[in-house]
Amino acid sequence: MKQQSLIYGIIGLVIGVILTGFVMGSQKNNTPDQSNSMMTHESTTPGDHKSMSMEEMIEDLKGRSGEDFDKAFLVAMIAHHTDALTMAKDAEQNSTREEIKNLSGEIIKAQTAEIDQMRQWQKEWGY
């Protein structure tokens, strides 16, 4: 139960960071039609997002709405979760702490399921 609570806490923290960045960024003096050239790919192929930081992904969402926002959000979140899987797999192999290895296993399970769900939505919604 503690591990599940920890997982939900981490997921909540990640979402909070994303939303905080989105809200804080929207308070800057940016125009909605500002160029979003950093994230022009429409694919979720591993590696496509490697040139973008989390801050750049958040920045890319600013000024978007509707289907455009939904599509970009899914691409960014899949990229973000893919990076989390890489980190968790590394932790499972390299950490000396059983707690970190256990947490990593939970992250892998949870975020793999979330990636699968988001990819299913992309397929269903024609993204």
ABEGO torsion letter per residue (X at the ends): XAAAAAAAAAAAAAAAAAAAAAAAAAABBBBAABBAAABABABABBGAAAABBAAAAAAAABGBBEAAAAAAAAAAAAAAAAAAAAAAAAAAAABABAAAAAAAAAAAAAAAAAAAAAAAAAAAAGX
